[in-house]
Amino acid sequence: MENSATPSPEIKSLEINNTGRFKKIINSFGPGVMMATAAVGGSHLVASTKAGAIYGWQLAIIILLVNLFKYPFFRAGVQYTMGTGKSLIQGYSELGRGYLWTFFVLMVIASIVSTAALLMFCASLLSYFSPFELSMTANAAIILLVCLTILFAGKYKLLDTLSKVIMLTLVVATLSALAMAIANGPVAPADYQPPSVWDMASIGFIVIMMGWMPGPIEVSSLTSMWLKNQRKEKDVTIKEALFDFNVGYIGTALLAIVFLALGALVLNGNGETLSNSGAKFTHQLVSMYAHTIGEWSRYLIAVVAFFCIFGSTITVIDGYCRSLSEANLLLQNKELDQPKNHIGWMVGVSTVAMVILLFFTAQLMTMLNFAMALAFITTPIFALLNYRLIVKSKLTGKLALTPKMKVLSWMGLVYLFGFLAVFIWWKWIM
């Protein structure tokens, strides 16, 4: 008599097929998830949380709109690379050296300031786990050494795997924290009224938030470079590349709302003023969550914050320097794909970032705000460049610019240039 507990051949085959299909889906993830990992640092933990802490739920619609209207310009990195085999940076070069020089200069500034700021945030959170009492600079040096060791040893493949682990940990921990915050209810009194987001004084904060939500548009060049590198190691179909991008991009948009919700539920109306100091802000953030949700949750929140910033740090170092290397080689009319050049840029950017941490720590938040504002100002320009590249390339099939995507692109350009005009009026004319 056949043992009824033994699965039939048909069931075994189905299980093998399902397992194989799941592995194939996981393996298809790459640049999109890495883009998400790079994006969730400053824009989510800092900007989204502050948005919820200060304004409650008022900025939720702005966050969703900016993610929607930036979508076609981020997607351009995948479309252009899959359709032409070239990176966006090569596309900028073909549009004209002036565009390439503009990209290069802005990326040098963004890479140094972003790396320094993210190292500072990460170092301040490391103190929660470190058994030794070290200075912030020493902690930053340890984190930087770990990042560079991983990047030098494993290069793209190890970074790809690490990004998936970080994002999975981040999503699970963040959703757990949100579930507990919802269970406890908002801390704000029933009659509490947050400041109006439509006040002119709020424009500065909105601009900073929009600049890095989900990231500056030049981050699309990082996705393009990672995709170009991924295609050297394995075959990537158009369907897989677009699926990976959509999962990463939509995931970052949803995580932004999750972090805003945490800020609105836990920090909004609690009477505390969030510090402008990076190190103080991270400790203050963890302490506020722990006080509201429960002291036992302190390490859970710290883990969420640490993985959020560490993931951004390592992907920013790799991605920005990979883009800088390609732009530098194009400007010199040299052969592309020189690993030593990429390593040289990682060492150079990391060294300058550490010098900033040593001597200009007090000005770091000012520099980060400057970088975010600069990202907002340049966003419409890079959006227009990416749109021009896609139109000029005349892509076909699934990569073609559909009528709906064309309308969304034009709406996005009007939205981004419109907000830029408002910012210029508020900053220098009003």
ABEGO torsion letter per residue (X at the ends): XBBAABBBAAAAAAAAAAAAAAAAAAAABBAAAAAAAAAABAAAAAAAAAAAAAAEAAAAAAAAAAAAAAAAAAAAAAAAAAAAGBBAAAAAAAAEAAAAAAAAAAAAAAAAAAAAAAAAAAAAAAAAABABBBBAAAAAAAAAAAAAAAAAAAEAAAAAAAAAAAAAAAAAAAAAAAAAAAAAEBABBAABBBBBAABAAAAAAAAAAAAAOABBAAAAAAAAAAAAAAAAABBBBAAAAAAAAAAAAAAAAAAAAAAAAAAAAAABGAGBBBBABAAAAAAAAAAAAAAAAEAAAAAAAAAAAAAAAAAAAAAAAAAAAAAAAAAAAAAAGBBBGBAAAAAAAAAAAAAAAAAAAAAAAAAAAAAAAAAAAAAAAAAAAAAAAAAAAAAAAGBBEAABBBAAAAAAAAAAAAAAAAAAAAAAAAAAAX
